[in-house]
Structure formats: C-alpha cells, structure tokens
Amino acid sequence: MIKSRFQSTLLKLMFFCISCFIITSTYAGEPLLSGDYIYVVKSIKIGKPIFSSPAVTQNDHVIVGSHDKYVYFFNHHGELLSKFKTDGWVHASPSVLSDGSVAVGSYDGYIYFFTEDGKFKEKMKPSKGSLFTSIIELPNRLLVYGSNKKGIIFYNQKDSTTHIYPVRKWVHGTPSILGNNKLVIGSNDKHIYILDENAELISKLKTKGWIMHSAPISINEDNFAFGSYDKNLYICSLDGNFVKTFKTKGRIHSTPLKTKDSKIVFGSFDRFIYFLKPDGTLFRKFKTQKKVVSSPVCLNDGTIMVGSYDKYLYFFSPQGVFLGKYKTKGKIFATPIVLSDNTVVVCTTNGYVEFLKINPFVASQ
C-alpha cells in the first residue's frame, strides 16, 4: 500500500516536471533571428528615451525625435545628416508633409519645419500648450494635431490662423484622415471625434477609457478601428456608430494594422499580439514576455513585425504564423519604420536607434 502510494506520488511528480520542461522548452525554443536573417547596419546611442516613432521621407531619410529635445536626421545607412535642438521634449512623431518638408512638434509648443535632410526652415507657435500628437495634413494646407490645452488644433499655413475644437481633456490620440477628408482622433476624455475639414463635429463616440496614441485606421469604406485604455478594440462606422468590440485583458496603446486579407493586428498591455478576422472576431493570438505598446507594421513583402517591451521584434507571416524574434538593445515603445530596401529602423526607450537589414528569406517561410 505504501509502495503503491509512493509510486503514484512519484508518477505525479514526474508528470509535473515533464510538463514544466515542455512549457519552458517551447518558450525558450522560439527561433531567434540573427546572422543570415537580420544584421545590424548601424546602432546609434542617443542617450535619452525615445518615445517618438521615427518617420521616413521619400528618399529614405529618417527623422527621430527624442526626450533630449533634439530632432535627428539620418540617411538610409544610419549616418547622421544633422540634428536640431528644440526647447522641449520631442515626444510626438515627425510628419512628412505633401511638399516634402518635415514638421515636428515639441513640448515647447512650437512646430518646427525642416527640409528632408534636416535644414531648419522656420518654427511656428499656433496656440498655447505642448504638442502631444503627430501632425496631420488636410487639404488647403491645414495642419491638425492634439494638444494638452484641451483642444484639437487646426492651423492654416496660408494665413497663420488657428481654430481650436474644444475638448475637455488632453488630446493624446493620433489623428487620421479617413473617408472623404474626415478627421478622426481620440482624446483623454474617452471620446473618439469625427470632424470635417472645417473643424465641424460630425459625430463622437464615448468609450470607457483614454484613447492614447492609437490612430483610427480604415478597415473598409464605411468602418474604422482603434484601441482604447478600457482594454477594447473598437470597430465603428464613419457615421458614428459602434459596429463591434473585442475585449482584451490590457490597455491598448497600439494602432491596429489592416493586412492585405483584411485581418486586424494589434498589441495589448496584456502581452498578447492579436490577429482578428475582418468581422472583429479572434483568429489567433501570440504571447510575448512584456506589454506591447508599439504598433504592428508590414515589411515590403507582407511580413508583419511587432515590437514589445521585452526588447524583441516579433515576425509573422501574412497569415499570422510566427516566424521568429530578434532582440534589440532596449524596450520598444515607438513604432518601427520600414525603408524601401527592407531596412527596419527601431528606436528604444534607453536611447538607441537601430538600423536593421531584414533578409527576404524570413518572409518566404
């Protein structure tokens, strides 16, 4: 009897150990991409946190803003072209305008304008407050951005006039132009706003959480999607109605990505990367080791790449099959960009800018 119990206990212990080994081995065995798959073109240490997502010009010049108050301009090899110091943190992402110039907002309240290789042109202060969001361009040279002074700012470059659509809280959501020149932007007052190009409200929708950075993206001609700090991914119509809600277990800072087959990809603070079907239901999900703040992007061949706070870039096939991961030099908050030759530029919270060349063989798996 005692022997039987001992054998039973031993079997349970062995099963538990084997189970732990399998789980650990599966996680540890995720393919690391290096060497033949990814190699470092250039790694630059700026020294201060980078929360601003880099931007790329038509000629593959890369613009990076930093909390050291500088705006940096690099060529596609990662060589520094120029840098310019503002009087405040550069937290918002740079924007490339229709005339090829670069506009960057700073916490000092100014918009700075540059040529694509970093030559300073001018600066303007359209209103009071810090620039929290990237700048988006509407027709007739209207620039739009969100401010911490409770407003969505419309700045007319032609006559230097400013119109403010008042909002009760900070506007920290990234603006998008959807449909027929409709401006869609989220706010810390928990609303998503749909406005026309004259800054007139078309509709607004209330969520239960802040809308931070997550830019609304079009998923078809009638509907758009965005994430909220209430842990939901929302699909809404451009006429101002909720269509579908997908619940996660963490805040959503990430801007969703629409794939070629109309799947919706995004990350959450619950550490998962989600792939939804076009109807907003779950297709598959993948767990990382830390929260996912950064937004997914597509490489030139359709490979999907997502950065995580665990310092890794994760790669997936267009069908959502995990291909492998690559460890960067720091936590990834900002969204990476992809240059025309499939070079990836990723910025980290400990102040690194990494230029990584991706071998197309990865995407063919």
C-alpha positions in Angstrom: 0.0 0.0 0.0 2.8 2.4 1.0 4.7 1.4 -2.1 1.7 2.0 -4.3 1.2 5.5 -2.9 4.9 6.2 -3.3 4.8 5.1 -6.9 1.6 7.2 -7.5 3.3 10.3 -6.0 6.4 9.7 -8.0 4.5 9.5 -11.2 2.6 12.7 -10.4 5.9 14.5 -9.7 7.5 13.2 -12.9 4.4 14.3 -14.9 4.6 17.8 -13.3 8.4 18.1 -14.1 7.9 16.9 -17.7 5.0 19.4 -18.1 7.2 22.3 -16.8 10.0 21.2 -19.1 7.8 21.1 -22.2 6.4 24.6 -21.4 9.8 26.0 -20.7 11.3 24.3 -23.7 8.6 25.5 -26.0 9.0 29.1 -24.9 12.8 29.0 -24.9 12.8 27.3 -28.3 11.2 30.2 -30.1 13.5 30.9 -33.1 15.9 33.8 -32.6 16.6 35.6 -35.9 20.1 36.6 -36.4 23.0 36.3 -38.8 21.6 35.1 -42.1 18.2 36.6 -41.2 18.9 40.0 -39.7 22.0 42.0 -39.4 22.8 45.4 -37.9 23.5 48.2 -40.4 24.0 50.8 -37.7 23.4 51.2 -34.0 23.3 54.8 -32.6 23.2 55.7 -28.9 21.4 59.0 -28.3 21.2 58.6 -24.6 17.7 59.8 -23.7 14.4 57.9 -24.1 12.8 57.8 -27.5 9.0 57.6 -27.4 8.5 59.3 -30.8 8.1 56.9 -33.7 10.5 57.7 -36.5 9.4 59.0 -39.9 10.8 58.3 -43.3 10.9 60.6 -46.3 10.5 59.7 -50.0 14.3 59.5 -50.3 14.6 57.2 -47.2 15.9 59.9 -44.9 14.9 59.0 -41.3 13.7 61.5 -38.7 13.8 60.8 -35.0 12.7 62.9 -32.1 14.0 62.4 -28.5 13.5 63.4 -24.9 16.9 65.0 -25.1 15.0 67.8 -27.0 16.7 67.1 -30.3 15.4 66.2 -33.8 17.8 63.9 -35.6 18.1 63.3 -39.4 19.8 60.2 -40.7 20.4 58.8 -44.2 19.3 55.2 -45.0 22.7 53.9 -43.9 22.2 55.3 -40.4 24.7 58.1 -40.9 23.8 61.4 -39.1 22.9 64.2 -41.5 22.1 66.8 -39.0 20.4 67.4 -35.6 18.4 70.4 -34.2 17.7 71.3 -30.6 14.3 72.5 -29.5 13.4 73.8 -26.1 11.2 70.9 -25.1 10.9 67.1 -25.3 10.2 65.8 -28.7 7.6 63.2 -27.8 5.3 63.5 -30.9 6.3 61.7 -34.1 7.6 63.7 -37.0 5.4 64.1 -40.1 6.3 64.4 -43.8 4.1 66.9 -45.5 2.8 67.0 -49.1 5.5 69.4 -50.2 8.3 67.1 -48.9 9.1 69.2 -45.8 9.1 67.7 -42.3 7.0 69.1 -39.4 7.8 68.2 -35.8 6.0 69.3 -32.7 7.8 69.9 -29.4 6.8 70.2 -25.7 7.9 73.8 -26.0 4.7 74.5 -28.0 6.3 75.1 -31.4 6.0 73.3 -34.7 9.4 73.1 -36.4 9.8 72.8 -40.1 12.8 71.3 -41.9 13.9 70.1 -45.3 14.1 66.3 -45.5 17.8 66.4 -44.9 17.4 68.5 -41.7 17.9 72.1 -42.7 15.8 74.3 -40.4 13.2 76.4 -42.3 11.0 78.0 -39.6 9.1 77.5 -36.5 5.5 78.5 -35.5 3.5 78.5 -32.3 -0.1 78.1 -33.4 -1.6 78.0 -29.8 -0.8 77.5 -26.2 0.2 74.1 -24.9 2.6 71.2 -25.7 2.2 69.2 -28.9 1.3 65.7 -27.9 0.5 64.1 -31.2 1.9 63.9 -34.7 0.7 66.5 -37.2 -1.6 65.5 -40.0 -2.2 67.5 -43.1 -5.7 68.2 -44.5 -6.3 69.9 -47.9 -5.7 73.6 -48.3 -2.5 73.4 -46.1 -4.4 72.8 -42.9 -2.3 71.2 -40.2 -4.1 69.3 -37.4 -2.8 68.0 -34.1 -3.8 67.3 -30.5 -2.7 69.5 -27.6 -2.6 69.3 -23.8 -4.6 72.5 -23.7 -7.9 70.7 -24.2 -8.3 71.1 -27.9 -7.9 69.7 -31.4 -5.8 72.4 -33.2 -6.4 73.3 -36.8 -3.6 75.6 -38.1 -3.9 77.2 -41.5 -0.4 77.7 -43.1 -1.7 80.1 -45.7 -2.8 82.8 -43.3 -1.4 81.6 -40.0 -4.8 81.4 -38.4 -5.8 78.9 -35.8 -9.1 77.2 -34.9 -9.5 75.1 -31.9 -12.1 72.5 -31.5 -12.5 72.4 -27.6 -12.1 69.1 -25.8 -12.5 68.6 -22.0 -9.2 66.7 -21.5 -5.8 66.3 -23.2 -5.9 65.2 -26.8 -3.2 62.4 -26.9 -4.7 60.3 -29.7 -3.0 60.1 -33.1 -5.2 61.8 -35.8 -6.2 60.1 -39.0 -7.9 61.2 -42.2 -10.5 58.7 -43.3 -13.2 58.6 -45.8 -13.9 61.9 -47.6 -11.4 64.0 -45.7 -12.9 63.2 -42.3 -10.6 63.8 -39.4 -10.8 61.1 -36.7 -9.0 61.5 -33.4 -9.2 60.1 -29.8 -8.9 62.0 -26.6 -8.2 61.6 -22.9 -11.9 62.5 -22.3 -12.6 58.9 -23.5 -14.2 60.0 -26.8 -13.4 59.5 -30.4 -14.2 62.5 -32.5 -15.2 62.6 -36.2 -14.8 66.1 -37.7 -14.9 67.6 -41.2 -12.2 69.7 -42.7 -13.8 72.9 -41.4 -13.4 71.6 -37.8 -17.1 71.0 -37.5 -18.2 68.0 -35.5 -19.8 65.2 -37.4 -20.1 62.7 -34.6 -18.4 61.5 -31.4 -18.4 58.1 -29.6 -17.7 57.5 -26.0 -15.5 54.7 -24.7 -14.7 53.8 -21.1 -11.0 54.7 -21.2 -8.4 57.1 -22.6 -7.5 56.9 -26.2 -3.7 57.3 -26.2 -1.8 57.3 -29.4 -3.9 54.6 -31.1 -4.7 56.0 -34.5 -8.0 55.1 -36.1 -7.4 53.0 -39.3 -9.8 52.3 -42.1 -10.8 48.7 -42.4 -13.3 49.2 -45.3 -15.0 52.2 -46.9 -17.5 52.5 -44.1 -15.8 51.4 -40.9 -12.6 52.1 -38.9 -10.9 50.5 -35.9 -9.0 51.9 -32.9 -7.8 50.8 -29.4 -8.7 52.3 -26.0 -7.2 52.1 -22.5 -10.5 50.5 -21.5 -8.9 47.3 -23.0 -11.2 47.2 -26.0 -10.5 47.3 -29.7 -13.4 49.1 -31.3 -14.8 48.9 -34.9 -17.0 51.9 -35.7 -18.8 53.4 -38.7 -17.8 56.8 -40.1 -21.3 58.0 -39.4 -20.7 57.5 -35.7 -22.0 54.1 -34.6 -20.3 51.1 -32.8 -20.1 48.0 -35.0 -18.0 45.6 -33.0 -16.0 45.4 -29.8 -13.2 43.0 -29.0 -12.1 42.7 -25.3 -8.5 42.1 -24.2 -7.1 42.0 -20.7 -4.9 45.0 -21.1 -4.8 48.6 -22.3 -4.4 49.2 -26.0 -1.9 51.8 -27.0 -1.1 50.3 -30.3 -2.5 51.5 -33.6 -4.1 48.5 -35.4 -2.9 47.3 -38.7 -5.1 46.0 -41.6 -3.4 43.2 -43.6 -4.0 42.5 -47.3 -6.6 39.9 -46.4 -8.3 42.4 -44.1 -7.3 40.9 -40.8 -6.8 43.4 -38.0 -3.5 43.1 -36.0 -2.7 45.0 -32.8 -0.9 44.6 -29.4 -2.1 45.0 -25.9 -0.7 45.6 -22.4 -1.8 42.1 -21.6 1.4 41.0 -23.5 -0.5 39.5 -26.5 -0.4 40.3 -30.2 -3.9 39.7 -31.6 -5.0 38.8 -35.1 -8.7 39.4 -35.7 -10.8 38.3 -38.6 -12.3 41.0 -40.8 -15.6 40.7 -38.7 -13.7 41.5 -35.5 -13.6 38.0 -34.0 -10.4 36.3 -32.9 -8.3 34.5 -35.5 -5.2 33.8 -33.3 -3.1 35.4 -30.7 0.6 35.2 -29.7 2.0 35.9 -26.2 5.2 38.0 -25.7 7.1 38.4 -22.4 6.1 42.1 -21.7 3.4 44.5 -22.7 3.0 45.5 -26.3 2.9 49.3 -26.7 4.3 49.7 -30.2 2.1 49.2 -33.3 2.5 46.5 -35.9 4.0 47.3 -39.3 4.3 45.4 -42.6 7.6 44.8 -44.3 7.7 45.2 -48.1 6.8 41.6 -48.7 3.9 41.5 -46.3 5.7 40.1 -43.3 4.2 41.5 -40.1 6.6 42.9 -37.4 5.7 43.9 -33.9 7.9 45.3 -31.1 7.4 44.6 -27.4 8.6 46.0 -24.1 10.5 42.7 -23.7 13.0 44.2 -26.2 12.1 41.8 -29.0 10.9 42.4 -32.5 8.4 39.6 -33.4 7.9 38.5 -37.0 4.8 36.8 -38.5 3.8 35.6 -41.9 0.9 37.5 -43.6 -1.2 34.6 -42.4 -0.2 35.2 -38.8 2.2 32.3 -38.4 5.1 33.1 -36.0 8.4 33.2 -37.9 10.9 34.2 -35.2 12.1 37.1 -33.0 15.1 39.4 -32.8 16.4 41.1 -29.6 17.1 44.8 -29.8 19.0 47.0 -27.4 16.1 48.2 -25.3 12.3 48.3 -24.6 10.3 49.2 -27.7 7.7 51.9 -27.2 7.9 53.7 -30.6 6.6 52.0 -33.7 9.5 50.9 -36.1 9.5 52.0 -39.8 10.5 50.2 -42.9 12.7 51.7 -45.6 12.4 51.0 -49.3 15.2 48.4 -49.2 13.6 46.5 -46.3 15.8 48.1 -43.7 14.0 48.5 -40.4 14.6 51.4 -38.1 13.7 50.7 -34.5 14.0 53.1 -31.5 14.2 52.1 -27.8 13.4 53.7 -24.5 17.1 53.7 -23.5 18.0 55.9 -26.4 19.1 53.6 -29.2 18.3 54.0 -32.9 19.0 50.7 -34.7 19.1 50.2 -38.5 18.5 46.5 -39.2 18.6 44.9 -42.6 16.0 42.1 -42.9 16.8 39.2 -45.2 13.8 38.4 -47.5 14.3 34.7 -46.7 12.5 35.3 -43.4 9.3 36.4 -45.2 9.3 33.4 -47.5 8.7 30.9 -44.7 
